[in-house]
Amino acid sequence: MTQEDILQGNKLIAKFIGMKYDSNANVYEDDKNAYGLFSLKFHSSWDWLMPVVEKIENNLVNYSHEVVIFGEHCHINQGKTHDMGYSSKGSKIASTWSAVVDFIKWYNTQTK
């Protein structure tokens, strides 16, 4: 992953989970804090990434998804038949982050 890939993926995740972007301050805001683009840690912190995984599995209307993390791999499946994302990036968190980003890209095409 390049730094640009990380920045673009983290922006995509921030929007997906409902963080608001304040272009005047160039920050992403949740209910409690504001974060600069380089302060988003979805790619490096399980504390940041797991709520996104939980949203994918539990909080998407009309969709049922399963996130399977094993070894250095991650699959995101819809039901039992459709593979919506797969990643093997050399570490568990990098693979999960990459599969989540790919899933969000797919999901955004489904909801428009």
C-alpha positions, -999 to +999 in steps of 0.1 A: +000+000+000+013+034-009+007+064+014-018+077-012-037+044-011-039+047+027-051+083+026-077+075-001-089+044+017-091+061+051-112+089+036-135+063+020-139+045+054-145+078+073-173+087+049-188+052+051-190+053+089-206+087+089-177+110+098-183+145+084-156+163+064-151+200+073-134+215+043-127+248+061-106+231+088-096+201+066-106+176+092-129+146+096-153+148+126-171+122+146-194+129+176-164+136+199-133+146+180-118+161+148-090+144+129-067+156+102-064+133+072-030+119+084-046+112+119-071+087+106-059+053+118-082+028+101-052+012+084-031+007+116-054+004+146-078-024+154-096+000+177-104+021+146-110-007+121-132-031+141-162-008+144-162-006+106-161-044+104-191-045+128-210-020+107-205-042+076-217-073+095-245-058+115-258-024+104-264-024+066-301-024+057-311-051+031-276-067+032-262-096+052-224-098+053-198-118+070-163-107+075-139-136+079-104-128+092-079-156+093-042-157+093-030-129+070-062-130+049-097-114+050-128-123+031-161-103+031-190-124+019-226-116+012-247-145+025-230-178+017-224-174-020-211-139-030-175-130-022-175-092-020-139-087-011-107-107-005-073-095+005-040-110+014-015-082+021+010-098+044-005-088+078-039-094+093-047-057+097-035-047+062-055-075+047-086-065+066-083-028+059-078-036+021-108-059+020-129-033+038-119-006+013-127-029-016-161-038+000-170-001+005-162+006-031-185-022-042-212-012-016-212+024-029-220+012-064-250-008-050-266+020-031-267+047-057 
